[in-house]
Amino acid sequence: DALVFRGAEGFPGAGILVSSPTNDFDDLIDGVNLTVAGVGDAPAVIDVAASDDALIDAVQDFVDAYNAVRSDLDELTVFDPDTLSTGLLFGTNEALRVDTDLSRVVTDRYLGLGAYASLEQIGLSVDDQGRLELDRTALRTAFEEDAASLRTLLSDPNQGVVARFNAAIDQLAGEENGLLTNRTDSLQASIDS
């Protein structure tokens, strides 16, 4: 088993000896995956720096998913004045509610969560088509200036962006009393009738 001593050398009780059946220590330091590549007699100093790469990728995935929903909504609610044809959900309250509720979460203010009170402050903006755009430089700057406030804005369990999106999605498509779920049940009942 690979052994690593973590802590201050020369101070009794100031560290711990940790073993691993492999050369990997994934739980030794929170958020750090450490692989021991060889044996050494001298202490090794490991500098760990925060990286925003995973954050940027996750936010870009969020932007892409949001924009995919926007595209679907646009297609389903389209009106063509030349052919007088409409999308399947044109003029329905449900489509309008999905559009409004999701747009509100993206454009709302998030007060009391730290230095950042809106997605716009961290590099997310809405274009004239209602789609999200990510300014990676602005997001990196927000991360560098106040990573704790950025984390709180995005992931506060009660009022953060993710919590509000989850609440909105649950109200719209939740299994119990979700707007779309109730509408689907109502349509199915009409079909059955």
DRENFIVO-150398 format. One record per residue (C-alpha): residue number from 1; residue in three letters; y negated, x negated, z negated. Coordinates in Angstrom, 3 decimals, always signed. Layout:
<nodes>
<node><i>NUM</i><aa>ALA</aa><north>Y</north><east>X</east><up>Z</up></node>
...
</nodes>
This chain:
<nodes>
<node><i>1</i><aa>ASP</aa><north>+0.000</north><east>+0.000</east><up>+0.000</up></node>
<node><i>2</i><aa>ALA</aa><north>-3.527</north><east>-1.156</east><up>+0.762</up></node>
<node><i>3</i><aa>LEU</aa><north>-5.681</north><east>-1.652</east><up>-2.340</up></node>
<node><i>4</i><aa>VAL</aa><north>-9.449</north><east>-1.443</east><up>-2.601</up></node>
<node><i>5</i><aa>PHE</aa><north>-11.545</north><east>-2.063</east><up>-5.697</up></node>
<node><i>6</i><aa>ARG</aa><north>-14.639</north><east>+0.112</east><up>-5.653</up></node>
<node><i>7</i><aa>GLY</aa><north>-17.485</north><east>-0.715</east><up>-7.983</up></node>
<node><i>8</i><aa>ALA</aa><north>-19.360</north><east>-3.603</east><up>-9.525</up></node>
<node><i>9</i><aa>GLU</aa><north>-17.331</north><east>-6.767</east><up>-9.940</up></node>
<node><i>10</i><aa>GLY</aa><north>-17.550</north><east>-8.568</east><up>-13.256</up></node>
<node><i>11</i><aa>PHE</aa><north>-18.435</north><east>-5.503</east><up>-15.317</up></node>
<node><i>12</i><aa>PRO</aa><north>-15.427</north><east>-4.088</east><up>-17.189</up></node>
<node><i>13</i><aa>GLY</aa><north>-14.948</north><east>-0.398</east><up>-16.492</up></node>
<node><i>14</i><aa>ALA</aa><north>-17.577</north><east>-0.380</east><up>-13.728</up></node>
<node><i>15</i><aa>GLY</aa><north>-15.127</north><east>+0.239</east><up>-10.918</up></node>
<node><i>16</i><aa>ILE</aa><north>-11.757</north><east>+1.608</east><up>-9.925</up></node>
<node><i>17</i><aa>LEU</aa><north>-8.771</north><east>+0.288</east><up>-7.981</up></node>
<node><i>18</i><aa>VAL</aa><north>-7.715</north><east>+2.727</east><up>-5.251</up></node>
<node><i>19</i><aa>SER</aa><north>-4.521</north><east>+2.567</east><up>-3.216</up></node>
<node><i>20</i><aa>SER</aa><north>-3.554</north><east>+4.045</east><up>+0.134</up></node>
<node><i>21</i><aa>PRO</aa><north>-0.145</north><east>+4.099</east><up>+1.840</up></node>
<node><i>22</i><aa>THR</aa><north>-2.048</north><east>+3.412</east><up>+5.067</up></node>
<node><i>23</i><aa>ASN</aa><north>-5.101</north><east>+1.257</east><up>+5.583</up></node>
<node><i>24</i><aa>ASP</aa><north>-7.350</north><east>+4.331</east><up>+5.609</up></node>
<node><i>25</i><aa>PHE</aa><north>-9.505</north><east>+5.479</east><up>+2.697</up></node>
<node><i>26</i><aa>ASP</aa><north>-11.099</north><east>+8.772</east><up>+3.722</up></node>
<node><i>27</i><aa>ASP</aa><north>-11.880</north><east>+10.147</east><up>+0.251</up></node>
<node><i>28</i><aa>LEU</aa><north>-13.174</north><east>+6.987</east><up>-1.392</up></node>
<node><i>29</i><aa>ILE</aa><north>-16.814</north><east>+7.634</east><up>-0.473</up></node>
<node><i>30</i><aa>ASP</aa><north>-17.923</north><east>+11.143</east><up>+0.424</up></node>
<node><i>31</i><aa>GLY</aa><north>-18.528</north><east>+11.407</east><up>+4.168</up></node>
<node><i>32</i><aa>VAL</aa><north>-17.220</north><east>+7.903</east><up>+4.938</up></node>
<node><i>33</i><aa>ASN</aa><north>-13.931</north><east>+7.018</east><up>+6.601</up></node>
<node><i>34</i><aa>LEU</aa><north>-12.997</north><east>+3.437</east><up>+5.687</up></node>
<node><i>35</i><aa>THR</aa><north>-10.230</north><east>+1.454</east><up>+7.374</up></node>
<node><i>36</i><aa>VAL</aa><north>-9.165</north><east>-1.827</east><up>+5.795</up></node>
<node><i>37</i><aa>ALA</aa><north>-8.431</north><east>-4.339</east><up>+8.534</up></node>
<node><i>38</i><aa>GLY</aa><north>-7.247</north><east>-7.328</east><up>+6.502</up></node>
<node><i>39</i><aa>VAL</aa><north>-6.821</north><east>-9.023</east><up>+3.147</up></node>
<node><i>40</i><aa>GLY</aa><north>-9.745</north><east>-10.760</east><up>+1.517</up></node>
<node><i>41</i><aa>ASP</aa><north>-10.390</north><east>-12.626</east><up>-1.725</up></node>
<node><i>42</i><aa>ALA</aa><north>-14.180</north><east>-12.289</east><up>-1.639</up></node>
<node><i>43</i><aa>PRO</aa><north>-15.909</north><east>-8.943</east><up>-2.161</up></node>
<node><i>44</i><aa>ALA</aa><north>-16.881</north><east>-7.166</east><up>+1.034</up></node>
<node><i>45</i><aa>VAL</aa><north>-20.260</north><east>-5.491</east><up>+1.169</up></node>
<node><i>46</i><aa>ILE</aa><north>-20.259</north><east>-2.334</east><up>+3.253</up></node>
<node><i>47</i><aa>ASP</aa><north>-23.543</north><east>-0.827</east><up>+4.298</up></node>
<node><i>48</i><aa>VAL</aa><north>-23.398</north><east>+2.860</east><up>+5.142</up></node>
<node><i>49</i><aa>ALA</aa><north>-26.166</north><east>+4.519</east><up>+7.098</up></node>
<node><i>50</i><aa>ALA</aa><north>-26.561</north><east>+8.209</east><up>+7.831</up></node>
<node><i>51</i><aa>SER</aa><north>-26.023</north><east>+9.200</east><up>+11.444</up></node>
<node><i>52</i><aa>ASP</aa><north>-27.472</north><east>+12.252</east><up>+13.135</up></node>
<node><i>53</i><aa>ASP</aa><north>-24.994</north><east>+12.219</east><up>+16.040</up></node>
<node><i>54</i><aa>ALA</aa><north>-22.679</north><east>+14.902</east><up>+14.612</up></node>
<node><i>55</i><aa>LEU</aa><north>-25.679</north><east>+17.053</east><up>+13.686</up></node>
<node><i>56</i><aa>ILE</aa><north>-27.175</north><east>+16.839</east><up>+17.176</up></node>
<node><i>57</i><aa>ASP</aa><north>-23.817</north><east>+17.688</east><up>+18.760</up></node>
<node><i>58</i><aa>ALA</aa><north>-23.342</north><east>+20.681</east><up>+16.420</up></node>
<node><i>59</i><aa>VAL</aa><north>-26.861</north><east>+22.007</east><up>+17.074</up></node>
<node><i>60</i><aa>GLN</aa><north>-26.364</north><east>+21.583</east><up>+20.832</up></node>
<node><i>61</i><aa>ASP</aa><north>-23.094</north><east>+23.555</east><up>+20.564</up></node>
<node><i>62</i><aa>PHE</aa><north>-25.011</north><east>+26.276</east><up>+18.696</up></node>
<node><i>63</i><aa>VAL</aa><north>-27.716</north><east>+26.335</east><up>+21.409</up></node>
<node><i>64</i><aa>ASP</aa><north>-25.081</north><east>+26.573</east><up>+24.143</up></node>
<node><i>65</i><aa>ALA</aa><north>-23.251</north><east>+29.411</east><up>+22.364</up></node>
<node><i>66</i><aa>TYR</aa><north>-26.479</north><east>+31.332</east><up>+21.721</up></node>
<node><i>67</i><aa>ASN</aa><north>-27.534</north><east>+30.930</east><up>+25.351</up></node>
<node><i>68</i><aa>ALA</aa><north>-24.113</north><east>+32.145</east><up>+26.528</up></node>
<node><i>69</i><aa>VAL</aa><north>-24.623</north><east>+35.340</east><up>+24.505</up></node>
<node><i>70</i><aa>ARG</aa><north>-28.107</north><east>+35.701</east><up>+26.006</up></node>
<node><i>71</i><aa>SER</aa><north>-26.655</north><east>+35.324</east><up>+29.520</up></node>
<node><i>72</i><aa>ASP</aa><north>-24.021</north><east>+37.973</east><up>+28.801</up></node>
<node><i>73</i><aa>LEU</aa><north>-26.687</north><east>+40.326</east><up>+27.441</up></node>
<node><i>74</i><aa>ASP</aa><north>-28.871</north><east>+39.771</east><up>+30.496</up></node>
<node><i>75</i><aa>GLU</aa><north>-25.954</north><east>+40.524</east><up>+32.816</up></node>
<node><i>76</i><aa>LEU</aa><north>-24.883</north><east>+43.625</east><up>+30.894</up></node>
<node><i>77</i><aa>THR</aa><north>-28.385</north><east>+45.098</east><up>+30.622</up></node>
<node><i>78</i><aa>VAL</aa><north>-29.721</north><east>+44.230</east><up>+34.086</up></node>
<node><i>79</i><aa>PHE</aa><north>-31.601</north><east>+46.722</east><up>+36.235</up></node>
<node><i>80</i><aa>ASP</aa><north>-31.846</north><east>+46.138</east><up>+39.986</up></node>
<node><i>81</i><aa>PRO</aa><north>-34.809</north><east>+48.135</east><up>+41.383</up></node>
<node><i>82</i><aa>ASP</aa><north>-33.701</north><east>+47.618</east><up>+44.992</up></node>
<node><i>83</i><aa>THR</aa><north>-30.253</north><east>+49.174</east><up>+44.600</up></node>
<node><i>84</i><aa>LEU</aa><north>-31.093</north><east>+51.191</east><up>+41.482</up></node>
<node><i>85</i><aa>SER</aa><north>-27.974</north><east>+49.760</east><up>+39.872</up></node>
<node><i>86</i><aa>THR</aa><north>-27.686</north><east>+48.868</east><up>+36.204</up></node>
<node><i>87</i><aa>GLY</aa><north>-25.523</north><east>+46.737</east><up>+33.979</up></node>
<node><i>88</i><aa>LEU</aa><north>-22.779</north><east>+48.334</east><up>+31.929</up></node>
<node><i>89</i><aa>LEU</aa><north>-24.903</north><east>+48.378</east><up>+28.740</up></node>
<node><i>90</i><aa>PHE</aa><north>-28.299</north><east>+49.064</east><up>+30.316</up></node>
<node><i>91</i><aa>GLY</aa><north>-30.434</north><east>+51.172</east><up>+27.968</up></node>
<node><i>92</i><aa>THR</aa><north>-27.912</north><east>+51.293</east><up>+25.128</up></node>
<node><i>93</i><aa>ASN</aa><north>-29.062</north><east>+51.036</east><up>+21.537</up></node>
<node><i>94</i><aa>GLU</aa><north>-26.235</north><east>+48.622</east><up>+20.772</up></node>
<node><i>95</i><aa>ALA</aa><north>-27.354</north><east>+46.059</east><up>+23.362</up></node>
<node><i>96</i><aa>LEU</aa><north>-30.955</north><east>+46.325</east><up>+22.192</up></node>
<node><i>97</i><aa>ARG</aa><north>-29.883</north><east>+45.864</east><up>+18.577</up></node>
<node><i>98</i><aa>VAL</aa><north>-27.772</north><east>+42.776</east><up>+19.384</up></node>
<node><i>99</i><aa>ASP</aa><north>-30.708</north><east>+41.304</east><up>+21.289</up></node>
<node><i>100</i><aa>THR</aa><north>-33.212</north><east>+42.080</east><up>+18.522</up></node>
<node><i>101</i><aa>ASP</aa><north>-31.081</north><east>+40.976</east><up>+15.578</up></node>
<node><i>102</i><aa>LEU</aa><north>-30.030</north><east>+37.646</east><up>+17.077</up></node>
<node><i>103</i><aa>SER</aa><north>-33.545</north><east>+36.907</east><up>+18.349</up></node>
<node><i>104</i><aa>ARG</aa><north>-34.944</north><east>+37.625</east><up>+14.900</up></node>
<node><i>105</i><aa>VAL</aa><north>-32.659</north><east>+35.078</east><up>+13.248</up></node>
<node><i>106</i><aa>VAL</aa><north>-33.776</north><east>+32.429</east><up>+15.734</up></node>
<node><i>107</i><aa>THR</aa><north>-37.508</north><east>+33.139</east><up>+15.393</up></node>
<node><i>108</i><aa>ASP</aa><north>-37.753</north><east>+34.083</east><up>+11.688</up></node>
<node><i>109</i><aa>ARG</aa><north>-39.453</north><east>+32.039</east><up>+8.996</up></node>
<node><i>110</i><aa>TYR</aa><north>-37.220</north><east>+30.590</east><up>+6.279</up></node>
<node><i>111</i><aa>LEU</aa><north>-39.503</north><east>+30.245</east><up>+3.291</up></node>
<node><i>112</i><aa>GLY</aa><north>-38.570</north><east>+28.560</east><up>+0.042</up></node>
<node><i>113</i><aa>LEU</aa><north>-35.852</north><east>+26.339</east><up>+1.490</up></node>
<node><i>114</i><aa>GLY</aa><north>-37.716</north><east>+23.046</east><up>+1.637</up></node>
<node><i>115</i><aa>ALA</aa><north>-40.044</north><east>+21.288</east><up>+4.028</up></node>
<node><i>116</i><aa>TYR</aa><north>-38.819</north><east>+23.193</east><up>+7.100</up></node>
<node><i>117</i><aa>ALA</aa><north>-39.483</north><east>+26.919</east><up>+7.409</up></node>
<node><i>118</i><aa>SER</aa><north>-38.484</north><east>+27.580</east><up>+11.032</up></node>
<node><i>119</i><aa>LEU</aa><north>-36.142</north><east>+26.346</east><up>+13.712</up></node>
<node><i>120</i><aa>GLU</aa><north>-39.159</north><east>+25.403</east><up>+15.795</up></node>
<node><i>121</i><aa>GLN</aa><north>-40.133</north><east>+22.794</east><up>+13.190</up></node>
<node><i>122</i><aa>ILE</aa><north>-36.828</north><east>+20.994</east><up>+13.737</up></node>
<node><i>123</i><aa>GLY</aa><north>-36.882</north><east>+21.035</east><up>+17.533</up></node>
<node><i>124</i><aa>LEU</aa><north>-35.440</north><east>+24.422</east><up>+18.529</up></node>
<node><i>125</i><aa>SER</aa><north>-37.682</north><east>+26.616</east><up>+20.647</up></node>
<node><i>126</i><aa>VAL</aa><north>-37.277</north><east>+29.824</east><up>+22.648</up></node>
<node><i>127</i><aa>ASP</aa><north>-38.224</north><east>+29.757</east><up>+26.318</up></node>
<node><i>128</i><aa>ASP</aa><north>-39.734</north><east>+32.647</east><up>+28.303</up></node>
<node><i>129</i><aa>GLN</aa><north>-36.213</north><east>+33.938</east><up>+29.107</up></node>
<node><i>130</i><aa>GLY</aa><north>-35.244</north><east>+34.158</east><up>+25.429</up></node>
<node><i>131</i><aa>ARG</aa><north>-32.980</north><east>+31.116</east><up>+25.608</up></node>
<node><i>132</i><aa>LEU</aa><north>-32.934</north><east>+28.316</east><up>+23.077</up></node>
<node><i>133</i><aa>GLU</aa><north>-33.966</north><east>+24.796</east><up>+23.989</up></node>
<node><i>134</i><aa>LEU</aa><north>-33.235</north><east>+21.727</east><up>+21.867</up></node>
<node><i>135</i><aa>ASP</aa><north>-35.683</north><east>+18.868</east><up>+21.545</up></node>
<node><i>136</i><aa>ARG</aa><north>-33.315</north><east>+16.123</east><up>+20.365</up></node>
<node><i>137</i><aa>THR</aa><north>-36.172</north><east>+13.793</east><up>+19.459</up></node>
<node><i>138</i><aa>ALA</aa><north>-37.772</north><east>+16.394</east><up>+17.185</up></node>
<node><i>139</i><aa>LEU</aa><north>-34.411</north><east>+17.113</east><up>+15.531</up></node>
<node><i>140</i><aa>ARG</aa><north>-33.820</north><east>+13.393</east><up>+14.951</up></node>
<node><i>141</i><aa>THR</aa><north>-37.306</north><east>+13.074</east><up>+13.471</up></node>
<node><i>142</i><aa>ALA</aa><north>-36.691</north><east>+16.009</east><up>+11.119</up></node>
<node><i>143</i><aa>PHE</aa><north>-33.408</north><east>+14.410</east><up>+10.033</up></node>
<node><i>144</i><aa>GLU</aa><north>-35.063</north><east>+11.041</east><up>+9.401</up></node>
<node><i>145</i><aa>GLU</aa><north>-38.025</north><east>+12.501</east><up>+7.523</up></node>
<node><i>146</i><aa>ASP</aa><north>-36.192</north><east>+14.962</east><up>+5.269</up></node>
<node><i>147</i><aa>ALA</aa><north>-32.434</north><east>+15.305</east><up>+5.777</up></node>
<node><i>148</i><aa>ALA</aa><north>-32.058</north><east>+17.327</east><up>+2.563</up></node>
<node><i>149</i><aa>SER</aa><north>-34.544</north><east>+20.004</east><up>+3.685</up></node>
<node><i>150</i><aa>LEU</aa><north>-32.918</north><east>+20.112</east><up>+7.113</up></node>
<node><i>151</i><aa>ARG</aa><north>-29.495</north><east>+20.608</east><up>+5.530</up></node>
<node><i>152</i><aa>THR</aa><north>-30.873</north><east>+23.353</east><up>+3.274</up></node>
<node><i>153</i><aa>LEU</aa><north>-32.572</north><east>+25.153</east><up>+6.175</up></node>
<node><i>154</i><aa>LEU</aa><north>-29.364</north><east>+25.202</east><up>+8.156</up></node>
<node><i>155</i><aa>SER</aa><north>-26.736</north><east>+25.687</east><up>+5.471</up></node>
<node><i>156</i><aa>ASP</aa><north>-28.201</north><east>+27.310</east><up>+2.346</up></node>
<node><i>157</i><aa>PRO</aa><north>-25.441</north><east>+29.772</east><up>+1.402</up></node>
<node><i>158</i><aa>ASN</aa><north>-27.846</north><east>+32.679</east><up>+0.838</up></node>
<node><i>159</i><aa>GLN</aa><north>-30.887</north><east>+32.254</east><up>+3.078</up></node>
<node><i>160</i><aa>GLY</aa><north>-30.076</north><east>+29.436</east><up>+5.515</up></node>
<node><i>161</i><aa>VAL</aa><north>-29.804</north><east>+29.856</east><up>+9.261</up></node>
<node><i>162</i><aa>VAL</aa><north>-26.000</north><east>+29.903</east><up>+9.236</up></node>
<node><i>163</i><aa>ALA</aa><north>-25.898</north><east>+32.472</east><up>+6.404</up></node>
<node><i>164</i><aa>ARG</aa><north>-28.355</north><east>+34.734</east><up>+8.231</up></node>
<node><i>165</i><aa>PHE</aa><north>-26.453</north><east>+34.424</east><up>+11.505</up></node>
<node><i>166</i><aa>ASN</aa><north>-23.198</north><east>+35.252</east><up>+9.740</up></node>
<node><i>167</i><aa>ALA</aa><north>-24.810</north><east>+38.304</east><up>+8.113</up></node>
<node><i>168</i><aa>ALA</aa><north>-26.260</north><east>+39.487</east><up>+11.439</up></node>
<node><i>169</i><aa>ILE</aa><north>-22.967</north><east>+38.999</east><up>+13.263</up></node>
<node><i>170</i><aa>ASP</aa><north>-21.104</north><east>+40.819</east><up>+10.501</up></node>
<node><i>171</i><aa>GLN</aa><north>-23.524</north><east>+43.773</east><up>+10.768</up></node>
<node><i>172</i><aa>LEU</aa><north>-23.141</north><east>+43.794</east><up>+14.532</up></node>
<node><i>173</i><aa>ALA</aa><north>-19.446</north><east>+43.075</east><up>+15.003</up></node>
<node><i>174</i><aa>GLY</aa><north>-17.839</north><east>+43.057</east><up>+11.564</up></node>
<node><i>175</i><aa>GLU</aa><north>-14.490</north><east>+44.764</east><up>+11.158</up></node>
<node><i>176</i><aa>GLU</aa><north>-15.909</north><east>+47.172</east><up>+8.590</up></node>
<node><i>177</i><aa>ASN</aa><north>-18.943</north><east>+49.193</east><up>+9.659</up></node>
<node><i>178</i><aa>GLY</aa><north>-20.073</north><east>+46.733</east><up>+12.315</up></node>
<node><i>179</i><aa>LEU</aa><north>-22.349</north><east>+48.381</east><up>+14.883</up></node>
<node><i>180</i><aa>LEU</aa><north>-20.192</north><east>+47.400</east><up>+17.847</up></node>
<node><i>181</i><aa>THR</aa><north>-16.968</north><east>+48.107</east><up>+15.979</up></node>
<node><i>182</i><aa>ASN</aa><north>-18.160</north><east>+51.607</east><up>+15.109</up></node>
<node><i>183</i><aa>ARG</aa><north>-19.272</north><east>+52.205</east><up>+18.702</up></node>
<node><i>184</i><aa>THR</aa><north>-15.903</north><east>+51.037</east><up>+20.020</up></node>
<node><i>185</i><aa>ASP</aa><north>-14.105</north><east>+53.341</east><up>+17.578</up></node>
<node><i>186</i><aa>SER</aa><north>-16.357</north><east>+56.227</east><up>+18.604</up></node>
<node><i>187</i><aa>LEU</aa><north>-15.699</north><east>+55.660</east><up>+22.301</up></node>
<node><i>188</i><aa>GLN</aa><north>-11.967</north><east>+55.381</east><up>+21.671</up></node>
<node><i>189</i><aa>ALA</aa><north>-12.041</north><east>+58.650</east><up>+19.716</up></node>
<node><i>190</i><aa>SER</aa><north>-13.790</north><east>+60.331</east><up>+22.668</up></node>
<node><i>191</i><aa>ILE</aa><north>-11.211</north><east>+58.938</east><up>+25.076</up></node>
<node><i>192</i><aa>ASP</aa><north>-8.362</north><east>+60.096</east><up>+22.830</up></node>
<node><i>193</i><aa>SER</aa><north>-9.960</north><east>+63.524</east><up>+22.505</up></node>
</nodes>
